[in-house]
Amino acid sequence: IADEVPFEIPESWEWVRLGSISTYAQTKQKIKAQNADPDIWGLDLEDIEKGGRLLAERSVGERRAVGDKTYFEKGDILYSKLRPYLLKILIAPNDGICTPEIVPFKLYGKLYSQYIVAFLKCPYVDTAINSATYGVKMPRVGTETMVSLFVPIPPLNEQTRIVAKLDEIFTFVDSYSNAYSRSKILDEQFPEQLKKSILQWAVQGKIVPQDPNDEPASVLLERIRAEKEQLVREGKIKRDKHESVIFRRDNSYYEVSGKIETCIDDEVPFDIPESWVWCRLSSIVSILGDGIHGTPQYSLDGEVAFINGNNLSDGKIIIRASTKTVSANEAEKHKRELNDSTVLVSINGTIGNIAFYEGEHVILGKSACFFNLLPGINKEYIKIVLETYYFSKYVSQVATGTTIKNVPLAGMREFLVPIPPEMEQLRIIERSKIAIEQITNFLL
């Protein structure tokens, strides 16, 4: 059988078949779960993690088990013959009954159970067994394959020494694995975190030098207020009852809404240059809303895409093959005022995806917030603001819901935006792009 022996072993070891040293092939004692003691342990495959760690011990009564089960005793080796590559192998800590997909067996001759379990998890066994399984969707290993399996048997004392050394090594392996996982997560998140840091500096006025020749942002906001007033007079938009003006006095920030003046130092998240101003998002838009809150009538051959927050990505509206569509007539019922100044932001589920409207034939779902910026506010600059740590922290504070987070429209309207002079907005956009590109190239 030289061709069958898989590898060399020391002189003091012996090769045996698993069937010669165990009860694997012997008939197992069966019982109907309905007839079993409800307090006895009822083991199912879902209770065993990949690799063999026991996740839960539930009684037959707790899990309301039914069907044929197999008895096992404390100390038996429990081997899952279904999907053996998952290595659901362990030593029973107590008596119980289990699914027929688990084969319990005992060892002869005082063989060390932990050694046999370690052997059954090794790559040689994994390859040998998985090459002989049957069934495509639910592969199983047959009894004949298992009892014929070659097992290298060391002296008893060496079996215990091997297991002790494996336990020692695996402690270090687990520590390394945890460290590697943390490092991998950091590697994946670092570029995005670095990008957010760059953008955070940008909106604090620290990425480009200030130009004293720039028209102050306060003058820009005066023009924006005049533009909004004109739109109100023309009946194109409604007057904002909560319109406010934010100004600085005596090193503090104040907000005037109607006839009420309030100190908002607690709201202002960071200092900005003298030529900049703070304002609410609602102050620099002509309209702010979201998509429809119901379900439109879909059409398989519709020409208008129905999009939500998950269709927004890095400034673009992504229309996938799976994106549902509606007819032109249906779209007209749910039309929103979108134009080339429109910014779209996801506000439900995954929050903060951003896109610009570029004439796509779409209607919006409720998880897509939209707002139309007034002249003088660059949408690329607003995108930068919405990609900062500052915005992420803000939406986490105002979002509602537990499982699925939702940012209310009022929260979007009240968001404080740092506004630089118009020319500085352009410099910030350009410098941010260069900085992010340089960092990306360096990391690659």
C-alpha angles and dihedrals in degrees: 000000000000090000091056099050104097102205145349121278132190120278093253093055129084136210116230137165116253089235090059095057102036147043091240094124097040120109111267126222109254134199138176109251090227089061096046127101103273090219094057119103112267110200122199131178092251088064091065121073122219105278094034107281113148110235102183144001110212127172124239089249093051095053094037089228121199136181133037118337136183125231120233134177133221109279095028117131109242114208125185109219091185113087091351091188087076088069094220093173127138145143114260110248091195143011117277149122127269144189115281087245087075117071115206116201141167130221128234128224098028091287112177107258094204089057093053091048090051089049093050089055096051122111093247092060092041091055095042095049099041090051089059103043122119129216125053106224095027106028116195134183116234125232093243091056091051099046090047092052114123112236122192108221120201123192112286095254091050090051089060092045091051092051092047091051091047090052089051093048095044090055088061091041091054091049091049091046091053091047091048091050091051091047092049092050090049091049090051095045099038098080092050092045091049090049090052090049091053092048091046090056089047095057091046090059095249103113099067130028118256117253112216089204092065118108106251116255089238089069089049090054091050089057091047091052090050090049091052091048090053091050090051092051090050090052093240095121136016122250112262106237089199097049109145143180121219120203140163125243130166091355091303133104121237132187124207117200114171104322095330120103118195133181107234101182089125090058100045105093101198144355121271132195120281093252092055129082137204120231140161116262088241089062095064100043133075093210137006124188146120139245131276118306096211134056118273123221103268124218123200092214096034118143097211121075121224105219136184136182092291089064091063119089134160096331096318136101106230114208109190131193087254094053109116121235139209135200122264090252092052091047091053090059091058099035119149127196100258124164142152091290093055121121119194123204130181109236102172129065103342101033125204105032106145135202139164121229110241102174098286117161098247144132122207133241122214095266090065115081117194134191133177115224121221122235114286096037112097113218091213088058092049088050088056091052091050091051095056131104085245093064092042090054092045095052091047087058098047099035118110130207132057110231096025116030121218129188110213118227089242088060090053093048092051095048110126112233123196106224120201124193112286095253092048091054087063093048091049091051092050096043093046092053091050093047094049092046091051092049092046092051090047093052091048 
